[in-house]
């Protein structure tokens, strides 16, 4: 092998090595968020919770989140979290699933949010209400929250405040006991600081 062939081989080898290293860096996943036990109060209880395989998603299954015949039901959810060091919260998506029975009138699901602890910062979401005027065996309502994070990693608590309201002869359920209805799915995007 002459000098030119060796140089060409070294260049190709270097480029391939750089591509492999870059591919490995891109393939590395973001660190996982540690979720504490979700706590429900004010009229609902947490039946179960299931963390997602991506390390940033949590499904919370609710019991007793039902409003019927002109009644209302409150649910206050709190989830303690630990954001990995070197990362901050960027966006939070929360998906609500449930069912409605509305032969006449309407039902609604209102929600608002509060974040405690510097790891979450402040959400820029106004309270939201979804109204339902017809029977729906499976509804979905998603909130997308933008977060102004105050710190880089650490502990925080996400608070979700819900109110389900029914009118006479109607019902709304957010409840995992019924497989067609019922969970709150929480997904948190994080980014390096």
N, C-alpha and C positions, 0 to 999 in steps of 0.2 A: 504494500500500500504506500502510495506517495503522500507527501505533505498535504496536497489539496484534498485528497480523498479522506484523510484523517480529519482535517479541518471541517469538511462538509459533514462527516459522520458526527463529530462533536457538536456542531450547530444543530443538527436534527435531533440529537439526543437531548440537548439543552432545551430546545423548544418543546419536545415531548414531555420532559420532566416538569417544565413550567406549566404545561397544560394539565398534567395529572395533579400537581399541587393546587392549581386554581380550581379544578373540578372538585377536589376533596374539600376545599374551603367553601365552595358554593353548596356542596352537599351537606355540610354540617348544619344541623338543626339549631334553632334558637333554644336556649335553655328553657326548662319547664318552669311554670309558675306553680307554687305550692298552694293548694286550696285547703283551708280548714273546713270544719264541719259547718254546713249551712244551717242557719237557725231561722225558724219561722215563728212569728208571734202575731197577735192581733186577730186571730180567727182562723189561721191556717197552720198546718204543721208540715214539716219536710218528711216525706215518706222515705226517700232515698236520694242519693246523689251519685253521679257516675262521671269521673274525669275522662276527657277525650284522649285519644292516642297522640295528639299533637302537643300535649303538655300545656295548652293554653285555653282549653275548652272544658266547661263543666256543665252537665245536665243536672237540674234539680227537679225532682218529682214531688209534687205537692199533694197533700191530702186535705180534704175539707174546704177547698177553695170553690165554693158553690154559692150562687145567689139566685133565689127563686121568688116568684110572685110578689114583686115590688120590694123585696129586701135588698140589702147591700151587704157585701162581705169585704172586710179589710184583710190585707196580708202584708206583714212587714218582714222582709227577708234580709238577713245579714250574712255576708260571707267574708271571713278573714282570709287574706292572701299574703303571700310573700313573693315579691318581685325579685328576680335574681340580681345580684350586684352587677353594676355596669349597664343595666337596662332601665328604661322608664316606660310607663304606659303611654301608648299613642292613641289607640282607638278601642272602644268597647262595643260589641254588637250583642244585643239581647233579644232572643226570639221567644215569644210567648205562643203556646199552642193550647187549644181548648175546643169546646163545642158550645153551640147556642141552640136553644129551642125558642123560636120567636114566631108564633102564629099571628100575632098582632103586636103593636107597640115596638119597643126596642130594648136592647141591653147594651151595656158599655163596659169597657175595661180601661181604667185610668191608671197611669203610673208616673212616678217621679223618682229621682235618684239623689243619693247623697254619698260622697266619698269621704272617708276619714283616713288621715295619715298621709304623709308626704309622698309615699310611693305611688299613690293614685293621682294626687293633685285635685283639680276642680273640673267637674264635667260641664260642658257647655250645652246642656240639654234642658229645654223647657218641659214642664209637665205635659204629657201626651194622653189623649183619650181616643180610643177606637170605638165607634158605635156600630152596632149590628142590628139591622132591621128585618132580617129573615133568618130562618133556621139554617144552620151550617154545622154539619156533623164534624167538621175539622176546620178551624180557622187558625191562621198564623198572623201575628203582628210582630214586626221587628223594629227595634229602636237602635239607631246608630249614634253613639256618643263620641264626641271629640273631647280629648282630655288635655288640659294644660298641667303636665306633671311638675311637681315641685322638687322632686329629688331623683336621685339615680339609685334605684334598687331600694329594698327595705319592705317593711310591713305596712299594710293598709287594710281597710275594710270597705267593701262595696255594700251600700244599702239600697234595696229596691222596695218601694212603697207602692202597693197596688190596691185598687178599690174596684170590685166587680159590682155593678148595679143592674138590677132587673126591674122591669115594669110588671104590672098585673098580668098574670098568665104566661110569663116568659121565664127563661132560666139561662144562666151562663155558668159554664164549668171550666175551671182550669185545674185539672186533676188527673194524675197519672194512673189511677186505678182503672180507668177506662182506657184501653190501649189506643183508641182512636183520638184521644184527647188528653193532653196533659203534661207538658213539661215546660220549664223555662230553661233555655239553653244560653249559656253565657260564654262568650268568646272574647279574649283580651289579646290585642296586638301589642307587642313590645318592640322597642328599637334600641340599638346601642346608644349610650349617652355620648 
